[in-house]
């Protein structure tokens, strides 16, 4: 695995988390609808649950693997940079660098941005090594 592949895997985290959340929310709504207005033809929720089970399991597995790898990083700043940048965003996009810097250093200037970028680079290197080791 390369650093670019590691970065791509991290960039998918938020999208997978949002997809999982949305599908499970839809399933919960279908389950409520089945309780409120049962159909004689069967459960809408059970059919939907069967259709999404592979996606749900795959997303949960990938999210857990990413979380475990980030947690395994020994440097707390590296962990926090990756967590903020890729794992806590409310959208499918990574958190902007200015916001990451502000969350960690409580300010944003060129020196802080340079520090954050160096920590990110090191974190990608260390995470790549963790995933390369786990592939063997």
C-alpha positions as CSV (number, residue, x, y, z in Angstrom):
1,X,0.0,0.0,0.0
2,X,1.3,3.5,-0.9
3,X,0.7,6.7,1.0
4,X,-1.7,7.8,-1.8
5,X,-3.7,4.6,-1.2
6,X,-3.7,5.3,2.5
7,X,-4.9,8.8,2.0
8,X,-7.7,7.6,-0.4
9,X,-8.8,5.0,2.2
10,X,-9.0,7.7,4.8
11,X,-10.9,10.0,2.5
12,X,-13.6,7.3,2.1
13,X,-14.2,7.0,5.8
14,X,-16.7,9.9,6.2
15,X,-18.6,8.8,3.1
16,X,-18.9,5.2,4.4
17,X,-20.0,6.4,7.8
18,X,-22.6,8.7,6.3
19,X,-23.9,5.9,4.0
20,X,-24.1,3.5,6.9
21,X,-25.9,6.0,9.0
22,X,-28.4,6.9,6.3
23,X,-29.1,3.2,5.4
24,X,-29.7,2.3,9.1
25,X,-31.9,5.4,9.5
26,X,-34.0,4.3,6.5
27,X,-34.2,0.8,7.9
28,X,-35.5,2.1,11.2
29,X,-38.1,4.2,9.4
30,X,-39.2,1.0,7.5
31,X,-39.4,-1.0,10.7
32,X,-41.6,1.7,12.3
33,X,-43.8,1.7,9.2
34,X,-44.1,-2.0,9.4
35,X,-45.3,-1.7,13.0
36,X,-47.6,1.1,12.2
37,X,-49.1,-0.2,9.0
38,X,-48.2,-3.9,8.4
39,X,-48.5,-5.1,4.8
40,X,-50.1,-8.5,4.0
41,X,-47.3,-9.1,1.5
42,X,-44.6,-9.1,4.2
43,X,-42.1,-6.8,5.9
44,X,-40.6,-3.9,4.0
45,X,-37.9,-3.6,6.6
46,X,-36.8,-7.3,6.3
47,X,-36.5,-7.0,2.5
48,X,-34.5,-3.8,2.8
49,X,-32.3,-5.3,5.5
50,X,-31.5,-8.3,3.3
51,X,-30.6,-5.9,0.4
52,X,-28.3,-3.7,2.4
53,X,-26.7,-6.4,4.7
54,X,-23.5,-6.7,2.6
55,X,-23.0,-3.0,2.4
56,X,-23.7,-2.5,6.1
57,X,-21.2,-5.3,7.0
58,X,-18.6,-4.0,4.6
59,X,-18.9,-0.4,5.8
60,X,-18.7,-1.5,9.5
61,X,-15.7,-3.6,8.8
62,X,-13.9,-0.8,6.9
63,X,-14.7,1.8,9.5
64,X,-13.5,-0.5,12.3
65,X,-10.2,-1.2,10.4
66,X,-9.5,2.5,9.8
67,X,-10.4,3.4,13.4
68,X,-8.1,0.6,14.8
69,X,-5.2,1.7,12.6
70,X,-5.5,5.4,13.5
71,X,-5.8,4.4,17.2
72,X,-2.6,2.3,16.8
73,X,-0.5,5.4,15.9
74,X,1.7,6.3,18.8
75,X,1.8,10.0,18.3
76,X,-1.3,11.7,19.7
77,X,-0.9,14.7,17.4
78,X,-0.8,12.4,14.3
79,X,-3.9,10.6,15.6
80,X,-5.7,13.9,16.1
81,X,-4.8,15.3,12.7
82,X,-6.1,12.2,11.0
83,X,-9.2,12.0,13.2
84,X,-10.1,15.7,12.6
85,X,-9.2,15.7,8.9
86,X,-11.0,12.5,7.9
87,X,-13.2,11.1,10.6
88,X,-15.3,13.8,12.2
89,X,-16.5,15.8,9.3
90,X,-20.3,16.2,8.9
91,X,-19.9,16.1,5.2
92,X,-18.3,13.7,2.7
93,X,-15.3,16.1,2.4
94,X,-12.3,16.2,4.7
95,X,-12.3,18.9,7.3
96,X,-10.5,22.0,6.0
97,X,-6.9,22.5,7.0
98,X,-7.7,25.8,8.7
99,X,-10.3,24.1,10.9
100,X,-7.9,21.2,11.8
101,X,-5.2,23.7,12.8
102,X,-7.6,25.7,14.8
103,X,-8.9,22.6,16.7
104,X,-5.4,21.5,17.5
105,X,-3.5,24.7,18.1
106,X,-6.4,27.1,18.7
107,X,-5.0,29.4,16.0
108,X,-4.4,29.4,12.3
109,X,-1.3,30.9,10.7
110,X,1.5,29.6,8.3
111,X,3.6,28.2,11.1
112,X,0.7,26.2,12.5
113,X,-0.4,25.1,9.1
114,X,3.2,23.9,8.4
115,X,3.2,22.0,11.7
116,X,-0.2,20.3,10.9
117,X,1.0,19.4,7.4
118,X,4.2,17.8,8.7
119,X,2.2,15.8,11.3
120,X,-0.2,14.7,8.5
121,X,2.7,13.5,6.4
122,X,4.2,11.5,9.2
123,X,0.8,10.1,10.1
124,X,0.3,8.9,6.5
125,X,3.7,7.3,6.5
126,X,3.1,5.5,9.8
127,X,-0.5,4.4,8.9
128,X,0.8,3.1,5.5
129,X,3.4,1.0,7.4
130,X,0.7,-0.3,9.8
131,X,-1.5,-1.4,6.8
132,X,1.4,-2.8,4.9
133,X,2.4,-4.9,7.9
134,X,-1.2,-6.1,8.4
135,X,-1.3,-7.2,4.7
136,X,1.5,-9.7,5.2
